[in-house]
Amino acid sequence: MAKQIGDILVEKKLVTPEELQRALAEQEKTGEFLGSILIRMGCLSEEQLLQSLSEQLNIPFVNLKDLTIDQAVIQRVPARLVEHYKVMPVRWERDVLTIALSNLHRYTWALEDIGLHLGCEVQAVLASRDQVNEAIRKYYGVGADTIERILAQKQGAEEPAVGLEEKTEDIERRAEDASVIKLVDQILQEAIQQRATDIHIEPDRDELAVRYRVDGVLYDTRVSPDIKYLYSAIVSRIKIMAHLDIAERRVPQDGRIKIRVGQRELDLRISILPSAYGEHVVIRILPTEMLYSLELLGLLPEDLEILQRIIREPHGMILVTGPTGSGKTTTLYASLSKLNTRQRKIITVEDPIEYEPRGITQIQVNPKVHVTFANALRSMLRHDPDIMMVGEIRDLETAEVAVQAALTGHLVFSTLHTNDAAGGVARLMHMGIPPYLITSAATAFIAQRLVRLICTQCRHEVSDPAMARVLVGGGPIASYRGKGCEACRFTGYQGRTGIYEILTVNDRIRELILEKASSDILKKEAIRLGMKTLYQDGLKKIAAGLTTSEEVLMTTQADG
């Protein structure tokens, strides 16, 4: 007679007799599987249970991460069966299908049902629930079951391929279908789970690609090839959620959506751009509530001290420079958050409004009704602000009003698109701001970039000859890398931090600006006076084991 699972667990000393008795008593009340009760009680792990069940039932226990599953197997087993029974097909040999499962509750019935559907013999191996779910996502893709069901309901009638025109009433009806709603929700939930900041939905000649941006890098997401037949319905569903015109496909459109995922509220910024093969959709994922903290930006202690000093100036202009996606807005809001008290009036003008902190008045740019940066700035001055933030200085008119505000007792924050801090001075001059006004108004120019952080779960020290030749503080830099693990999706990186270059406008810098010195001369003199470049700040973060030389060199020039 086969041993009971409880006896095996006690023999292996995985649970005590007392814990087993408590679990059996609970089982009499609920009828729940004994192993599930013991896991819930914290007496043993899922892996320990499955290995013991493997011994009891003579079913092999496998690590799905070590297996490479043939795509032919995936194509033979429908996603609806995989999702319904939460199993993963791993092998098909001589009309025998091997599936991995973690839930043994009525597993015999599941094997029989799958075998009946596919007309083959089915045998099982055991694997952890997380590994089964991860394998389903990896091999079948997000929403595969939903896509299969939608197309099956249409009895094989293919919808128009990507990029083709359809009747507005047809796509509106499909966009409101429960299955399409579920599919869009699955794409959003998967992106949020993967820590994505952006979702890209991109039609091409004969396919539809879905990509997530994680830690600044775009990754292809596994989706069923059949998703291309649902392209119009997906885009229309997103348009409906964002209150956009689903009939308009010739011009760009922008909108917003607020959603709740678990306990989190998220703001989705939608941008739709017509292309040769259809409308491209980009969804920016923004938390509605963020902890804005200067201390969490990644500034070194000496730079944090400088920044805290300059933002406490009663007036002047602080400009943050860098390309799109370099974290400028986050730095501005962290600064405003530090200054946001009931004794101060803070007004911002932005395009678009990304974050919505309490206690700050925000204005959205809207050129259709003549609400431009410059016009909004003029109106803001009549509302008695102490601190003003301009999302971006794009033209001479906006720059002139911002400078005048700084000269008349206001503290003004804004951004410029330049490569380094000294380039901010040249940019203002190029716009037409006279040097004497720049020296009078500007307090500091801050250049920044974002670099990926090494995953703390798989971080290890390595030999890096290139970095060993660079001296910081009199010694070679120790280098670290991430091996790649589940926590970081096998990239070696998880999260990002900033690297900074702070050019404070002191007396010597003012002299050079008045002399119309080039940005190169300004930068060299600022370095002589103690400014760290982006590259030098990056080296310090490499030395601290936070990031890698590749990340720093990718985002900066090695001008040390």
C-alpha positions as CSV (number, residue, x, y, z in Angstrom):
1,M,0.0,0.0,0.0
2,A,1.4,3.4,-1.0
3,K,2.4,5.8,1.8
4,Q,0.2,8.8,2.5
5,I,1.7,12.1,1.7
6,G,1.5,13.2,5.3
7,D,3.5,10.2,6.4
8,I,6.2,10.9,3.7
9,L,6.5,14.5,4.9
10,V,6.9,13.5,8.5
11,E,9.5,10.9,7.6
12,K,11.5,13.5,5.6
13,K,11.2,15.7,8.7
14,L,9.6,18.4,6.6
15,V,6.7,18.7,9.0
16,T,6.3,17.7,12.6
17,P,3.6,15.2,13.7
18,E,1.8,18.0,15.5
19,E,1.8,20.2,12.3
20,L,0.4,17.2,10.4
21,Q,-2.4,16.7,12.9
22,R,-3.4,20.4,12.8
23,A,-3.5,20.2,9.0
24,L,-5.6,17.0,9.0
25,A,-8.0,18.7,11.3
26,E,-8.3,21.6,9.0
27,Q,-8.7,19.3,6.0
28,E,-11.8,17.7,7.7
29,K,-13.4,21.1,8.0
30,T,-12.6,22.5,4.5
31,G,-11.9,19.4,2.3
32,E,-8.9,21.3,1.0
33,F,-5.8,19.4,-0.4
34,L,-3.5,18.5,2.5
35,G,-0.4,19.9,0.8
36,S,-2.1,23.2,0.2
37,I,-3.0,23.5,3.8
38,L,0.6,22.8,5.0
39,I,1.9,25.4,2.5
40,R,-0.6,28.0,3.8
41,M,0.3,27.2,7.4
42,G,4.0,27.9,6.5
43,C,5.1,24.4,7.4
44,L,6.8,23.7,4.0
45,S,7.4,25.2,0.6
46,E,5.7,24.3,-2.7
47,E,8.9,22.8,-4.0
48,Q,9.3,20.5,-1.0
49,L,5.7,19.3,-1.4
50,L,6.1,18.6,-5.1
51,Q,9.3,16.7,-4.6
52,S,7.6,14.6,-1.9
53,L,4.5,14.0,-4.2
54,S,6.9,13.0,-7.0
55,E,8.2,10.2,-4.7
56,Q,4.7,9.2,-3.6
57,L,3.1,9.1,-7.1
58,N,6.2,8.2,-9.0
59,I,5.8,11.3,-11.2
60,P,9.1,13.1,-12.2
61,F,9.7,16.6,-10.8
62,V,11.3,18.9,-13.3
63,N,12.8,22.4,-13.5
64,L,11.1,24.1,-16.4
65,K,13.9,26.7,-16.6
66,D,16.3,23.9,-17.7
67,L,14.0,22.8,-20.5
68,T,13.9,24.1,-24.1
69,I,10.4,23.4,-25.4
70,D,10.0,22.8,-29.2
71,Q,7.7,25.3,-30.8
72,A,6.0,22.4,-32.6
73,V,4.7,21.2,-29.2
74,I,3.3,24.7,-28.5
75,Q,1.5,24.8,-31.8
76,R,-0.2,21.5,-31.2
77,V,-1.7,22.3,-27.8
78,P,-4.3,25.2,-27.8
79,A,-3.8,28.1,-25.4
80,R,-7.4,27.6,-24.1
81,L,-6.5,24.2,-22.7
82,V,-3.2,25.4,-21.2
83,E,-4.9,28.4,-19.5
84,H,-7.9,26.4,-18.3
85,Y,-5.9,23.7,-16.6
86,K,-2.8,25.8,-15.9
87,V,-0.5,23.2,-17.4
88,M,2.5,23.6,-19.7
89,P,3.2,21.1,-22.6
90,V,6.9,20.2,-22.6
91,R,7.2,17.2,-25.0
92,W,5.3,15.3,-27.7
93,E,6.8,12.0,-28.8
94,R,5.0,9.1,-30.6
95,D,1.5,10.5,-29.8
96,V,2.4,10.9,-26.2
97,L,2.1,14.4,-24.8
98,T,4.0,15.3,-21.6
99,I,2.6,18.2,-19.6
100,A,4.0,20.0,-16.5
101,L,1.5,20.8,-13.8
102,S,1.6,22.0,-10.2
103,N,-2.0,21.4,-9.1
104,L,-2.7,17.7,-8.4
105,H,-6.3,18.4,-7.5
106,R,-8.3,16.2,-9.9
107,Y,-5.2,15.9,-12.1
108,T,-6.3,12.5,-13.5
109,W,-9.5,14.1,-14.9
110,A,-7.4,16.9,-16.4
111,L,-5.1,14.5,-18.2
112,E,-8.0,12.5,-19.6
113,D,-9.8,15.7,-20.8
114,I,-6.7,17.0,-22.5
115,G,-6.0,13.6,-24.1
116,L,-9.7,13.5,-25.4
117,H,-9.4,16.9,-26.9
118,L,-6.1,16.2,-28.7
119,G,-6.6,12.5,-29.4
120,C,-3.4,11.4,-27.7
121,E,-2.1,9.8,-24.5
122,V,-1.1,12.4,-21.9
123,Q,1.4,11.9,-19.1
124,A,2.4,14.4,-16.3
125,V,5.5,15.8,-14.7
126,L,5.5,18.1,-11.7
127,A,6.7,21.7,-11.7
128,S,6.2,24.7,-9.4
129,R,3.2,27.0,-10.1
130,D,5.4,30.0,-10.7
131,Q,7.5,28.1,-13.3
132,V,4.4,26.8,-15.1
133,N,2.9,30.3,-15.2
134,E,6.2,31.8,-16.4
135,A,6.5,29.2,-19.1
136,I,2.9,29.8,-20.3
137,R,3.7,33.6,-20.6
138,K,7.1,32.8,-22.3
139,Y,5.9,30.4,-24.9
140,Y,2.2,31.4,-25.5
141,G,2.5,35.1,-24.9
142,V,0.2,37.6,-23.1
143,G,-3.5,37.1,-23.7
144,A,-3.0,34.0,-25.9
145,D,-6.1,32.3,-24.5
146,T,-8.2,35.4,-24.9
147,I,-7.1,35.9,-28.6
148,E,-7.8,32.2,-29.4
149,R,-11.3,32.4,-27.8
150,I,-12.2,35.7,-29.7
151,L,-11.1,34.2,-33.1
152,A,-12.9,30.9,-32.3
153,Q,-16.1,32.8,-31.6
154,K,-15.9,34.3,-35.0
155,Q,-15.9,30.7,-36.4
156,G,-12.6,31.2,-38.2
157,A,-13.6,34.4,-40.1
158,E,-10.5,36.4,-40.1
159,E,-10.7,40.1,-39.4
160,P,-9.0,42.6,-41.7
161,A,-5.3,42.5,-41.4
162,V,-3.2,45.2,-39.8
163,G,-3.6,48.6,-41.4
164,L,-6.7,48.0,-43.5
165,E,-9.8,50.2,-43.3
166,E,-13.0,49.1,-41.6
167,K,-16.4,50.5,-40.9
168,T,-16.4,52.6,-37.7
169,E,-19.5,50.9,-36.3
170,D,-17.9,47.5,-36.7
171,I,-14.7,48.3,-34.9
172,E,-16.6,50.2,-32.2
173,R,-18.8,47.1,-31.6
174,R,-15.8,44.8,-31.4
175,A,-13.9,47.2,-29.1
176,E,-16.7,46.9,-26.6
177,D,-16.7,43.1,-26.7
178,A,-15.9,41.6,-23.3
179,S,-13.1,39.5,-24.7
180,V,-11.4,42.5,-26.3
181,I,-11.7,44.4,-23.1
182,K,-10.1,41.5,-21.3
183,L,-7.3,41.3,-23.8
184,V,-6.4,45.0,-23.4
185,D,-6.6,44.6,-19.6
186,Q,-4.2,41.6,-19.8
187,I,-1.7,43.6,-21.9
188,L,-1.8,46.5,-19.3
189,Q,-1.5,44.1,-16.3
190,E,1.4,42.2,-17.9
191,A,3.3,45.5,-18.5
192,I,2.7,46.8,-15.0
193,Q,3.9,43.4,-13.6
194,Q,7.0,43.7,-15.7
195,R,7.7,47.2,-14.3
196,A,7.3,48.7,-17.7
197,T,7.1,52.5,-18.1
198,D,5.8,52.4,-21.7
199,I,3.8,50.0,-23.9
200,H,4.4,50.2,-27.7
201,I,1.7,48.7,-30.0
202,E,3.2,48.7,-33.5
203,P,1.5,47.5,-36.7
204,D,3.7,46.4,-39.6
205,R,3.1,44.9,-43.0
206,D,1.8,41.6,-41.8
207,E,2.2,41.5,-38.0
208,L,1.5,43.4,-34.8
209,A,4.3,43.9,-32.3
210,V,3.9,44.7,-28.7
211,R,6.9,46.0,-26.8
212,Y,7.5,47.1,-23.2
213,R,10.1,49.6,-22.1
214,V,11.7,48.4,-18.9
215,D,14.5,50.4,-17.2
216,G,14.8,52.5,-20.4
217,V,15.2,49.6,-22.8
218,L,12.5,48.2,-25.2
219,Y,11.8,44.5,-25.1
220,D,9.6,42.5,-27.4
221,T,6.7,40.9,-25.6
222,R,5.6,37.4,-26.6
223,V,2.2,37.6,-28.2
224,S,0.2,35.2,-30.4
225,P,0.8,36.0,-34.1
226,D,-3.0,36.0,-34.4
227,I,-3.2,39.2,-32.4
228,K,-2.8,41.1,-35.8
229,Y,-6.4,40.2,-36.6
230,L,-7.6,42.1,-33.5
231,Y,-5.5,45.2,-34.2
232,S,-8.4,47.5,-35.0
233,A,-10.4,46.3,-32.0
234,I,-7.5,46.8,-29.6
235,V,-6.7,50.3,-30.8
236,S,-10.4,51.3,-30.7
237,R,-10.7,49.9,-27.2
238,I,-7.8,52.1,-26.1
239,K,-9.3,55.1,-27.9
240,I,-12.6,54.6,-26.2
241,M,-10.9,54.3,-22.8
242,A,-9.1,57.6,-23.4
243,H,-12.2,59.4,-24.9
244,L,-10.6,59.8,-28.3
245,D,-12.2,59.8,-31.7
246,I,-12.2,56.2,-33.0
247,A,-13.2,57.2,-36.5
248,E,-10.2,59.5,-36.9
249,R,-7.1,57.6,-38.1
250,R,-5.3,60.2,-40.2
251,V,-4.0,62.6,-37.5
252,P,-2.2,62.1,-34.2
253,Q,-4.3,61.9,-31.0
254,D,-3.4,62.2,-27.3
255,G,-5.4,61.2,-24.3
256,R,-5.3,60.0,-20.7
257,I,-6.8,57.0,-18.8
258,K,-6.9,56.4,-15.1
259,I,-7.0,52.8,-13.9
260,R,-6.7,50.8,-10.7
261,V,-4.6,47.7,-10.4
262,G,-4.9,46.1,-7.0
263,Q,-4.3,48.9,-4.5
264,R,-2.5,51.1,-7.0
265,E,-3.9,53.9,-9.1
266,L,-2.2,54.5,-12.3
267,D,-2.4,57.3,-14.9
268,L,-2.0,56.2,-18.5
269,R,-0.9,58.8,-21.1
270,I,-2.0,57.7,-24.6
271,S,-0.4,58.8,-27.8
272,I,-1.6,57.6,-31.2
273,L,0.4,58.3,-34.3
274,P,-0.7,57.3,-37.9
275,S,1.9,55.3,-39.9
276,A,2.1,53.5,-43.2
277,Y,0.6,50.3,-41.8
278,G,-1.8,51.7,-39.3
279,E,-1.8,53.7,-36.0
280,H,1.1,53.2,-33.6
281,V,0.0,53.4,-29.9
282,V,2.3,54.3,-27.1
283,I,1.0,54.1,-23.5
284,R,3.1,55.8,-20.8
285,I,2.4,54.3,-17.4
286,L,2.5,56.9,-14.6
287,P,1.7,56.3,-10.9
288,T,-0.8,58.9,-9.7
289,E,1.0,59.1,-6.4
290,M,4.8,59.2,-6.2
291,L,7.3,59.7,-3.5
292,Y,9.2,62.7,-4.7
293,S,12.5,62.8,-2.8
294,L,15.8,64.5,-3.6
295,E,17.5,61.9,-1.5
296,L,16.2,59.1,-3.8
297,L,17.4,60.6,-7.1
298,G,20.9,59.1,-6.8
299,L,22.8,62.3,-6.1
300,L,26.1,61.9,-4.4
301,P,26.2,63.6,-0.9
302,E,28.2,66.6,-2.1
303,D,25.8,67.1,-5.1
304,L,22.8,66.7,-2.9
305,E,24.1,69.5,-0.7
306,I,24.7,71.8,-3.7
307,L,21.2,71.1,-5.1
308,Q,19.5,71.7,-1.7
309,R,21.3,75.0,-1.4
310,I,20.5,76.4,-4.8
311,I,16.7,75.5,-4.6
312,R,16.5,77.4,-1.4
313,E,17.5,80.6,-3.1
314,P,14.7,83.2,-2.9
315,H,14.8,83.9,-6.7
316,G,16.7,82.9,-9.8
317,M,16.4,80.3,-12.6
318,I,17.4,76.6,-12.3
319,L,17.5,74.7,-15.6
320,V,17.7,70.9,-15.9
321,T,19.1,69.7,-19.2
322,G,19.1,66.4,-21.0
323,P,17.4,64.4,-23.7
324,T,13.8,63.0,-23.5
325,G,13.5,60.3,-21.0
326,S,16.5,61.3,-18.8
327,G,14.4,62.0,-15.7
328,K,14.3,65.8,-15.8
329,T,10.7,66.0,-14.8
330,T,11.2,63.7,-11.8
331,T,14.1,65.9,-10.7
332,L,12.0,69.1,-11.0
333,Y,9.1,67.6,-9.0
334,A,11.5,66.3,-6.3
335,S,12.8,69.8,-6.0
336,L,9.3,71.3,-5.9
337,S,8.2,68.7,-3.3
338,K,11.1,69.8,-1.0
339,L,9.8,73.4,-1.3
340,N,6.0,72.6,-1.2
341,T,4.7,74.1,2.0
342,R,1.5,76.0,2.9
343,Q,3.6,79.2,3.1
344,R,4.5,79.1,-0.6
345,K,2.5,79.4,-3.8
346,I,3.7,77.0,-6.6
347,I,2.4,77.1,-10.1
348,T,3.5,75.0,-13.1
349,V,2.8,75.0,-16.8
350,E,3.4,71.7,-18.5
351,D,2.8,69.8,-21.8
352,P,1.7,67.3,-20.7
353,I,1.0,67.2,-17.0
354,E,2.7,63.9,-15.9
355,Y,2.4,63.9,-12.1
356,E,-0.2,65.5,-9.9
357,P,1.2,66.3,-6.5
358,R,-1.1,67.9,-3.9
359,G,-0.8,71.6,-3.1
360,I,0.6,72.7,-6.5
361,T,-1.4,74.5,-9.2
362,Q,-0.9,73.0,-12.6
363,I,-1.7,74.4,-16.1
364,Q,-1.9,72.2,-19.2
365,V,-0.6,73.8,-22.4
366,N,-3.3,73.9,-25.1
367,P,-2.3,75.8,-28.3
368,K,-5.9,75.4,-29.7
369,V,-7.1,78.0,-27.2
370,H,-3.8,79.9,-27.1
371,V,-2.6,78.5,-23.8
372,T,1.1,78.4,-24.7
373,F,4.0,78.3,-22.3
374,A,4.7,82.0,-22.7
375,N,1.0,83.0,-22.4
376,A,0.5,80.8,-19.3
377,L,3.7,82.2,-17.7
378,R,2.3,85.8,-18.1
379,S,-0.9,84.8,-16.5
380,M,0.9,82.9,-13.7
381,L,2.7,86.1,-12.7
382,R,-0.6,87.7,-11.9
383,H,-1.4,84.9,-9.4
384,D,1.3,85.9,-6.9
385,P,3.5,82.8,-7.1
386,D,6.6,82.2,-5.1
387,I,7.9,79.4,-7.3
388,M,7.1,78.7,-11.0
389,M,7.9,75.7,-13.1
390,V,7.9,75.7,-16.9
391,G,7.8,72.2,-18.4
392,E,10.3,73.2,-21.2
393,I,11.8,76.4,-22.6
394,R,11.3,75.9,-26.4
395,D,11.4,79.4,-27.9
396,L,12.6,82.9,-27.3
397,E,9.2,84.2,-26.1
398,T,9.0,81.6,-23.3
399,A,12.7,82.1,-22.4
400,E,12.2,85.9,-22.1
401,V,9.2,85.6,-19.8
402,A,11.0,83.0,-17.6
403,V,14.0,85.2,-17.3
404,Q,11.9,88.2,-16.4
405,A,10.1,86.2,-13.8
406,A,13.5,85.1,-12.3
407,L,14.6,88.7,-12.3
408,T,11.5,90.0,-10.5
409,G,11.8,87.9,-7.3
410,H,10.5,84.4,-8.4
411,L,12.3,81.1,-8.3
412,V,11.8,79.5,-11.7
413,F,12.5,75.9,-12.7
414,S,12.5,74.6,-16.2
415,T,14.2,72.2,-18.7
416,L,16.3,72.5,-21.9
417,H,17.3,69.8,-24.4
418,T,21.1,70.0,-24.4
419,N,23.9,67.5,-24.1
420,D,25.5,68.9,-21.0
421,A,25.2,71.7,-18.4
422,A,27.4,74.2,-20.2
423,G,25.3,73.7,-23.3
424,G,22.3,75.2,-21.5
425,V,24.1,78.6,-21.6
426,A,24.8,78.3,-25.3
427,R,21.2,77.3,-26.0
428,L,19.7,80.4,-24.2
429,M,22.1,82.6,-26.2
430,H,21.2,80.9,-29.4
431,M,17.5,81.6,-28.6
432,G,18.4,85.3,-28.3
433,I,18.7,85.9,-24.6
434,P,21.5,88.4,-24.0
435,P,24.4,87.2,-21.9
436,Y,23.9,89.9,-19.2
437,L,20.3,88.6,-18.6
438,I,21.6,85.0,-18.3
439,T,24.2,86.0,-15.7
440,S,21.5,88.0,-13.7
441,A,18.8,85.3,-13.8
442,A,20.4,81.8,-14.0
443,T,21.4,80.2,-10.7
444,A,22.5,76.7,-12.0
445,F,22.4,74.4,-15.0
446,I,22.0,70.7,-14.1
447,A,22.6,68.0,-16.8
448,Q,21.4,64.5,-16.1
449,R,21.1,61.0,-17.5
450,L,19.6,57.7,-16.3
451,V,21.7,54.6,-16.0
452,R,20.5,51.1,-15.1
453,L,21.3,49.7,-11.7
454,I,22.9,46.3,-11.3
455,C,20.5,43.7,-10.0
456,T,21.2,43.2,-6.3
457,Q,20.0,39.6,-6.5
458,C,22.7,38.4,-9.0
459,R,25.4,41.1,-8.6
460,H,29.0,39.8,-8.5
461,E,32.5,41.3,-8.9
462,V,34.3,40.9,-12.2
463,S,37.6,41.9,-13.8
464,D,37.3,45.0,-16.1
465,P,40.7,46.0,-17.4
466,A,39.3,49.2,-19.0
467,M,38.0,50.4,-15.7
468,A,41.1,49.3,-13.8
469,R,43.1,51.9,-15.7
470,V,40.8,54.7,-14.5
471,L,41.8,56.1,-11.1
472,V,39.3,57.6,-8.7
473,G,40.6,58.6,-5.2
474,G,44.0,57.1,-5.9
475,G,43.0,53.5,-6.6
476,P,41.5,51.3,-9.4
477,I,37.7,51.0,-9.7
478,A,36.2,47.7,-8.7
479,S,33.7,46.5,-11.3
480,Y,30.5,44.5,-10.9
481,R,28.0,42.9,-13.1
482,G,24.7,41.1,-12.9
483,K,24.7,37.4,-13.9
484,G,21.0,37.5,-14.8
485,C,18.2,36.0,-12.8
486,E,14.4,35.9,-12.5
487,A,14.3,39.1,-10.5
488,C,15.9,41.1,-13.4
489,R,14.4,39.0,-16.3
490,F,17.9,37.8,-16.9
491,T,19.2,41.2,-18.0
492,G,21.5,41.8,-15.0
493,Y,19.9,45.1,-14.3
494,Q,16.9,46.2,-12.2
495,G,15.9,49.8,-11.7
496,R,17.6,53.0,-12.7
497,T,19.4,55.9,-11.0
498,G,20.6,59.3,-12.1
499,I,24.0,60.7,-12.9
500,Y,24.5,64.4,-12.7
501,E,26.5,67.4,-13.7
502,I,25.8,70.6,-11.8
503,L,27.1,73.9,-13.1
504,T,26.6,76.7,-10.6
505,V,26.7,80.2,-12.0
506,N,29.4,81.8,-9.8
507,D,31.4,85.0,-10.4
508,R,34.0,83.3,-12.7
509,I,31.3,81.6,-14.8
510,R,29.4,84.9,-15.1
511,E,32.6,86.6,-16.5
512,L,32.9,83.9,-19.1
513,I,29.2,84.2,-20.1
514,L,29.5,87.9,-20.5
515,E,32.6,87.3,-22.7
516,K,30.4,84.9,-24.8
517,A,32.8,82.1,-24.1
518,S,32.0,78.8,-25.9
519,S,30.4,76.0,-24.0
520,D,33.7,74.0,-24.1
521,I,35.5,76.8,-22.3
522,L,32.7,77.2,-19.8
523,K,32.8,73.4,-19.1
524,K,36.6,73.3,-18.7
525,E,36.6,76.2,-16.2
526,A,33.7,74.7,-14.3
527,I,35.7,71.4,-14.0
528,R,38.7,73.4,-12.8
529,L,36.5,75.0,-10.1
530,G,35.3,71.6,-8.9
531,M,32.4,70.5,-11.1
532,K,32.0,66.8,-11.7
533,T,31.0,65.8,-15.3
534,L,28.4,63.2,-16.1
535,Y,31.2,60.8,-16.9
536,Q,33.0,61.4,-13.6
537,D,29.7,61.0,-11.6
538,G,29.1,57.8,-13.5
539,L,32.6,56.5,-12.5
540,K,31.8,57.1,-8.9
541,K,28.6,55.0,-9.2
542,I,30.6,52.2,-11.0
543,A,33.0,52.3,-8.0
544,A,30.1,52.0,-5.6
545,G,28.9,48.9,-7.4
546,L,25.7,50.5,-8.6
547,T,26.1,50.4,-12.3
548,T,28.4,49.1,-15.1
549,S,31.0,50.8,-17.3
550,E,28.8,49.9,-20.4
551,E,25.9,51.9,-19.0
552,V,27.9,55.0,-18.2
553,L,29.8,54.9,-21.5
554,M,26.5,54.5,-23.4
555,T,25.0,57.6,-21.9
556,T,28.0,60.0,-21.5
557,Q,31.1,61.0,-23.3
558,A,34.4,59.9,-21.7
559,D,35.6,63.5,-21.2
560,G,36.7,62.8,-17.6
